[in-house]
Amino acid sequence: MKYRTWVEIDERALSSNISQLRALTSSGTRFCAVVKANAYGHGLREVVHIAARAGTDAFAVDSLDDALSIRGWMPSALIVVIGYTLHERLRDAVLADIHLTVYDVDTIRAIEDIAAKEARQAHVHIKLETGTARQGVLADDLNAVIDALQSAPHVHVAGVSTHFANIEDTSDTRFATLQLSRFREAVDAVRARGLNPEWVHCACSAAIILYPETHGTLVRAGISMYGIWPSPITEQTSRKHGVPCDLTPVLSWKSRIAQVKSLPTGSPVGYGLTEVLKRNSRLAVVPVGYWDGYDRGLSSIGETIVGGSRCRVVGRVFMNMIVIDVSTVPNIEREQEVLLLGRAGRHEVSANRIADQLETIPYEILARINPTLPRVIV
């Protein structure tokens, strides 16, 4: 089927990234694919199935709804909800054998009540707060949480986790080292109280690549799995130390030309008349806009690739359209392909480049691509 605007997912690239990241871990460490935020904008269904074909059978998501979708596709996979689950949805998780992240007594008691009524064993991962100041149980409250778990015979502590705040910054590792120390102390405290979690996990992408001492029994691969380095300094450090990891971006975002028109010098373009043509120009209308996730901040600075040429966005990004300058493209045609993000020959519009233009991070660029756009595996 021919689409107007769509996203392509390179199966070979995704499989290669997974293989390389898994090769950096020990044989006793399980690989968990983080597929929250519609698999970082790549498409939940598509990424889960490709990852499964590549040998991955553990997945982390932010929401229970995503977890239930994966459970429908992967009946025996390890699925961990690392975000918050409403108490009224806890029963759904227990019945579907979804692992839940917990860090407070009330949630543990609620899960125990549900599991007892359903005669099921619920599985939870204790989230430890070690310095990111997000979800997690503080050290002073850990004993109370353990008390609650020991009083919950239908709740099985399957894992213990935390998350690093700045492990991507290899120029100063002191805070990451402090967090790892706090995490290990807390894990020891959990075990000293008689709990024996199978899955001990704190390693994100940068930690997987650079710090094997963080790997534990489970690693959570996020942005790196999609072929994007967590930060420039992470990549630089990896190269410097010869870490065998060459990541390939997985996603390309494309649209088509809807109309071509020639306009003379002095013609205003778009809302607010923010740009006036400085020369006679050939312009093309492309049916993609900020509703699709093409950020309005790319007005007059965004770049696309058409027919092997870089073509700049002219004027403001509309809700459902952009206008690009195709004056240098020979033999331009209606419905010709327009590359919004990705590589075409020697030209590339990368997520990092767009992020730099918008003063943000590539995570946001990818995750905000509209989930209703078709995802096509290539």
N, C-alpha and C positions, 0 to 999 in steps of 0.2 A: 504493500500500500504506500502511496505517495503522500507525505505529510507536508503541511504548510510550515510548521516549526516543530523541531523534534530534537531529542538528545540521543546520541549514539554511545553505547557502552562497549568498549574493546575487551572482549572476554580474554583474549590472550594476554593483554597487559595486566588485567586484574589477577589472573591466575599466576602470572610471573611474579607480581608483587607479593602475593600470598606465599608463594614458594620461597622467595628470598627471605622474607621476614621469619617464616617458620624455621628456616635453616640457621638463623641466628640464635634460636632457643635450644635448650637441652632436650633430650629425648623424653624426659619426665615432665615437660611443661606443655600444657595444652594451649592451643591457639584459639582465641576468641575474636571473631570479627565484630567490630562495633558498627552497627547498621542503623543507628538513630538518625533522626532528621531525614527520613526517606533515603537512608544509606548515603548521607552527606550529599543529597541531591541527585544521586545516581539512579535511584529507583530501588525500593526495598525488595520487591519480588525478583527482579533481575539479578541483583547482587547476591541475594541469599542463594539462589539456584546456581549461579556461577561458583560462588564460594564452596557450596556443597560438592559440586563436581570437582573442585580443586582439593577436596579432602577436609574441608572445615565442617565441624559439627557442633560448634559452640558460638552463640550469638548474644550480643548485648544490645539492648534497646532502651530508649528512654520511657516509652509508654507501654502499658499493658495491651492496648489494641494492636500495636505492632507485634508484640510477643505472641498474641493469639493468632495473628495471621501466619507467623512463622510456624507455630505449632501445627497449623493446618497443612502446611507444606512439608514439615520435617517432624514427624511424630516422635522421634527418639532423640532429638537434638537437646543439648544443654542450652537453655534460654534464660538469660538473667535480665530482669528489669532494673536498670541502674538509676532510674528516675523515681519520682513519687507516684504511688498508686493510691487513689482514693479508697477509703475504707469500705465504701459500698461495692467496690470492685474486687476486694480481696478474695471473695469466694470464687470468682471466675478464675483467678490465678491459681488457687489451690486445686481446683478441679482439673485444670489443664497442665498441672505439674510445672508451672512456671516458677522459677526462683525469684524471690523478691529481696530487695535491699531494705534493711531495717536499721533503725538507730534510735528508737524510742520505745518505752515500756508499753504505751497504749497500743501501738501497732502490733507488738508481739502478742499481747493479750487478745487482741481482736483476731489475729491469725489463729491462735490456739483454739479459741471458741469455735471458729468456723471449721477447722480441721477436725476437731473432736466430734462435732455434729455430723460431719461427712465421713467420719471414720477413715480419714486420709492422713498422710504424712505431708506436712508442708515443708518447703525448703527455703531457707533464708541465708542472706549474706550480711554480716554485720559491717556497716560502713563506719570506718574510724576517721574522725576529724583530726588531721595531723598538721594543718596549716593553710589549707585552701579557703577555709571559712565558708564552705558550702554545706551540703548535706553531710551528716556524720555525727557520731556520738563523741563527746568530749571525754578526755581521759578521766575527769572527775566523776563522770556519770557512767563509766563503763561497768563498774561492779553492779550497779542497779540493773543495767541491761542484761548482764549475765545472770543475775538472780532471776529475772523474768523468764529468760530462756530455759533455765534449769527447772523452772516451775511450769514449763510448757512441754509436756511429753509428746505432743503431736507436732512440734516444731523442731525440725532438724537443722542444725547450723552447718550448712554446706560450705560456706565460704566466709572469708574476712577480706575486706578491701579498703583501699584509700586512693586518693588521687593527688598527683603532684601539682604544685602551683606554677613552678617555673623551671622544670627540668630541661626544657628546650634551650635555656640559656647556659651554654657550656662555659661561658667566660667567668661565671661565679656559681659554683655548685654547692655553696655552703647551706643554703636553705633546703635544697633538695636532699642533701645529706642528712640534715636535721629531721626532715620529714620521714626519711627512710628509717632513721634511728627510732623515732617515735612510733612508727608503724611496727617495727620489730618488737619493741617493748610491749606494745598493746597485744600483739599476737601471742607473745609469751604469756601475758597475763590471762588471755582467753584460754590458752592450753593449760595453764596452771590451775584453772578452775574446773578442769575436767572436760572441756569441749575440745573437739579435734576436727576442725574444718579441713575438708579436702582441698578446697580451692583458696589459695592465698594469693591475692593479686593486687598489684599496684602499678604495673608497668604499662604505660601508654606508648605511643609510637616512638618518641625520642628515647625513652628508656629501653625499649626493645632493641633499638639499633645501637645505642651507645653504652648502656649500663646493664650487663648481664647479671650483676648482683641483685638487681631488682626483680628478676623474672618470676620468682616463686614457682607455683604450680600452674599458674594461668597467666597469660598476657593478653591485653586488650589492644588490638590494632585498629586504630581509627584512620586518621588522614593519610598515613603512609600507605595503607592498603589501596588507596585510590590513586597512588602515584604522586602525591604531593608531599614534599618535605615539611615537617612540623615548623621549621624556621630555617632561615638561611644559615645561621650559625651551626645548627644541627647538621646540615649537609656539609658545611665546610669542615667541621670536626670529623665527620665520618670519612670524608675524602683524605684528610690529613693523616688519619690513623689506619687507612687502608681497609676499612670495614667493607666486606663484600656485599654491597647493597646498591643496586642501580634501579631506581624507581621510574616507572613509566606512567604518565597521566592516562587515566582510563576514560575520561569523559570528553566528548566533543558535542558542541551545541550548534545547531544549524537552522537556517530558515531559507526562504526563497524570495526572489524579487517579484513584487506584485505589479509595479509600474515603473517605467523609465520616462523621464522628461528632460528637455533641455531648457535652461533658463539663462537669461542674460545677466551680465554684471549689474550689481545694485539690487537684485531681487532679494527680498527678505524671505527667510525660511522659518516656518513653524511658529508655535505659540510665543507670544511676547516679542516677536521680531528680534530675537536675541542674536541672530546671525544674519549678516547681509553678504551676498556673494561678491567676492572681490575679482571674479573673472567669469567669463561665460562658462557654464558648467553643465554637465550631464548628471542628473540626480536619480537615485532609485529609491522607491518606497519599499520597505521590508516589514512584513506583518509580525513584528515582535516588539514588546514594550515593557514598561515596568510592571504590568500585571503578570507578565511571564517571568519576571525576575531580572529583566535587563534594567539595571539601576538607572534612575533618572540622573544620578550624578555623572553619568557618562555622556551627558549632553555636550556636544561640540568637541569632545575629546576621545570618545570611544572609537575603537578600530575594529574593522571587519576585514575578511579576506574574500575577494571575489575574483575568479579567473586568474589566480596567481598574483593579484595586486592588493596592496593594503588600501582600504577605502574607509575614510573617516566619517564618523557620524556628524551630520550637519544640523545645527539647531538643537532644540530640546527633544529629549526622549518622550514620546507620547505613551499613553496607557497601553495601546495595542500596536504601535508602529514606531519605526525610526526612519529617518531619511539619511542616505549615505551618498557620498560623492564618488561616482563611478566613471569620472572623466577619463581616467587612464586605462580603463578596461576595454579592450577591443571586442567588437561583436557582442555586446551585452544583450542578453535575451530575457524575456519575461519568464519567471519561474526558475531562473538560473540559481544555483546553490550559493548561499551566503554563509560563511563560517563566522560564527560569533565568538566561539571559544574552542581552542584546539589547534592542531597543526595541519598545515597543507603544504607539502613540499618543504621549501626552505623558510616559509613564513609560519609564524605562530602567534596566536593571541592566547596567552597563558592566564590561568587563574591568578598567578602571582602578579603578573603585569596589571591586570584589572584591579586587583587589591591595592597595589601601589597607587594607581590613579585615584582610587576612592578612599585612600588612607584607611584601609581596613586589612583584614586577613583573608587568605584564599578560602578558608573554611566557610566564611559568610557568603562569598561569591557562589560557591557550589551549592550550599544548603538552601539558598533562597531561589534557586531555579524552580519554577512552578511545578508542583508534583503532578498536575493534570496533563502536562505535556507528555507525548508518547516517548517511552524509552525503548530504544531498539538495540538489541545485542548484535554486534558485528564481529 
